[in-house]
């Protein structure tokens, strides 16, 4: 399976950059330092690479809060690491680590 996200409507896909990341492990979309331009609807697209079939999830709206409720909070690691990661010689291994906090 591969994961991608549509921003507002097809074919406007979310492009990964220094603020946006799509986990190919979980399908989660991570956006750091949300900006006004990030406001809109996000739809997850899951593709089966064997059959090339796609499934779209429901749109999820992202809105900005103006009340300051989020505030500051302590850093926290947001993933559970496996005890071991087996790999074959010459292959590529990707380890994902996400931390939240301010």
SULJOSUL-V514882 format. One record per residue. N is the residue number from 1. RES is the residue in three letters. PSI is psi in degrees with one decimal (none if undefined). OMEGA is omega in degrees with one decimal (none if undefined). BURIAL is I if it has 16 or more other ideal C-beta (glycine too) atoms within 10 Angstrom, else O. Layout:
<<N;RES;PSI;OMEGA;BURIAL> <N;RES;PSI;OMEGA;BURIAL>>
//
This chain:
<<1;UNK;145.6;170.2;O> <2;UNK;152.1;-176.5;O> <3;UNK;141.3;174.6;I> <4;UNK;166.1;179.0;I> <5;UNK;137.5;174.6;I> <6;UNK;135.5;176.1;I> <7;UNK;116.3;-178.6;I> <8;UNK;-70.6;179.2;O> <9;UNK;154.6;179.4;O> <10;UNK;138.9;7.6;O> <11;UNK;33.5;-178.2;O> <12;UNK;87.4;-179.7;O> <13;UNK;149.5;174.9;O> <14;UNK;124.7;177.7;I> <15;UNK;131.9;179.5;O> <16;UNK;139.2;177.5;O> <17;UNK;-158.1;-177.1;O> <18;UNK;-15.9;179.3;O> <19;UNK;-19.3;-174.2;O> <20;UNK;136.1;-179.6;O> <21;UNK;133.9;174.8;I> <22;UNK;117.6;179.0;I> <23;UNK;124.0;175.9;O> <24;UNK;-2.9;174.7;O> <25;UNK;-45.0;-174.5;O> <26;UNK;-20.0;-174.2;O> <27;UNK;-3.8;-178.7;I> <28;UNK;144.5;173.6;I> <29;UNK;126.3;178.6;I> <30;UNK;130.6;176.9;O> <31;UNK;120.4;178.4;O> <32;UNK;144.1;175.9;O> <33;UNK;65.1;-176.9;O> <34;UNK;136.0;179.5;O> <35;UNK;166.0;179.1;O> <36;UNK;-35.6;-179.0;O> <37;UNK;-12.7;178.9;O> <38;UNK;-12.6;-178.0;I> <39;UNK;131.9;179.5;O> <40;UNK;-164.0;179.5;O> <41;UNK;134.7;179.4;O> <42;UNK;131.2;-179.4;I> <43;UNK;125.9;179.1;I> <44;UNK;137.4;176.8;I> <45;UNK;120.3;178.3;I> <46;UNK;128.2;-178.8;O> <47;UNK;130.0;171.9;O> <48;UNK;112.9;-173.9;O> <49;UNK;-17.0;178.3;O> <50;UNK;-47.8;-177.6;O> <51;UNK;-10.0;-176.0;O> <52;UNK;25.1;176.4;O> <53;UNK;148.3;-177.1;O> <54;UNK;146.8;174.1;O> <55;UNK;133.7;178.3;O> <56;UNK;136.8;174.7;O> <57;UNK;178.1;177.3;O> <58;UNK;152.9;177.5;O> <59;UNK;140.3;176.7;O> <60;UNK;117.9;-178.7;O> <61;UNK;139.9;172.2;O> <62;UNK;123.1;179.1;O> <63;UNK;153.9;177.8;O> <64;UNK;139.4;175.0;O> <65;UNK;141.5;178.3;O> <66;UNK;-0.3;-174.7;O> <67;UNK;-5.3;177.8;O> <68;UNK;15.7;-176.2;O> <69;UNK;-33.5;-177.2;O> <70;UNK;-43.9;175.9;O> <71;UNK;-157.3;178.9;O> <72;UNK;146.7;177.8;O> <73;UNK;160.7;-176.2;O> <74;UNK;150.5;176.4;O> <75;UNK;145.7;-178.4;O> <76;UNK;132.8;175.0;O> <77;UNK;131.7;-172.7;O> <78;UNK;13.4;-180.0;O> <79;UNK;159.4;174.3;O> <80;UNK;118.1;-177.0;O> <81;UNK;140.0;174.6;O> <82;UNK;154.7;-179.7;O> <83;UNK;-39.9;176.2;O> <84;UNK;155.3;176.3;O> <85;UNK;98.0;179.2;O> <86;UNK;142.9;176.4;O> <87;UNK;156.2;177.9;O> <88;UNK;149.2;178.2;O> <89;UNK;133.3;178.1;O> <90;UNK;-3.1;178.8;O> <91;UNK;168.5;178.2;O> <92;UNK;134.7;177.6;O> <93;UNK;131.8;178.7;O> <94;UNK;120.9;177.1;O> <95;UNK;128.4;-178.5;O> <96;UNK;132.7;176.0;O> <97;UNK;128.2;179.8;O> <98;UNK;131.6;176.7;O> <99;UNK;140.1;176.2;O> <100;UNK;157.3;176.7;O> <101;UNK;170.3;-179.5;O> <102;UNK;none;none;O>>
//
